[in-house]
Amino acid sequence: MYDFFMRILLIFFLLIGTLCADNHILEQENFDAWQFTCLEEQEQKICELRELVFDPKTEEVVSYLSISINPDNLTQMQIAFPHAVNLKSPVSLQIDDNDPIELDYAYCNQSACFVAEIIGENFVNLFKAGNQISIKILLLDNREASITYSLSGFTAGYNKLSSSIIN
């Protein structure tokens, strides 16, 4: 069952890639584990900093973390998970040895379930100072799954994202 949901998530990301192919990529740059991308979508420049986590055995996408800056100049974080998650159980996010933070799922669509949060400068600074993000989720079969994101390159990528904002 878990493999099925992982495949669905992979298909989601492949579909997103196909949809984005119709958009004009204005800029793309890698910062270690993070990728900065700007697209032209409906005559607007949309930029994000993202990292994908792959299952080392199957090389399928397990999770996706995206950072963007909205029109109100607020930093947004979105994390995608497969449908196999227990939506009643919060997501635990921990940066290095800092205290874990519990986050609730914001929504699910046909492709994945998401945590979506506006994050403050103090949270961004924890990302910049950190080495890794550890995320724990509870699956529908009550197994706990751990996902690790590297923060290598985050500061340079976030600085690029911040400088891409057109006011």
C-alpha positions, 0 to 999 in steps of 0.5 A: 500500500505504501509503495502504491502511494509513493508511486502516486506521489512520483507521478504527481511530480512528473505531472508537475514537471510536464505542466511546468514545461509549458511555462517558460523557465526564466532562471534555474540554479542549484545550491547544493541540495536546493534548487532555485527556479523562476518560471513565467506563469500567466505573465508573472514571474514565480520563483521558489526554492525547493528540495526533493527527498528520494527513497534510496531503495526505489529512487522515487520521490518521498517528499517535497519542500518548497520555499517561496515569497508571496506578494505580501513579502511573506515567506511560505513553506509547503511540504508534500507527503503521500496520501498514506499519511494519518491526517489526524496526527501532526507532522513533527519538524525538527532542525538539528537538535532544536525542539521539534515543531508540530505542524498540521496538514493544510490540505490534500489534493488528488496528488498529495497531502500538504503542510503549508505555513507562513514562516517568520524570519526567526524560522528562516534563520533556523534553516540558515543556521542548521544542517538538516531538517528531520520530519516525522509523520505517522502513516495510515498503518500507524508506522512512523516514517522519518524524512530528512532534508539537507540544509546544505545550500539553503542560505545561498538559495534563500538569498537568491530567492529573496533577491528575485522579488520584484516590488 
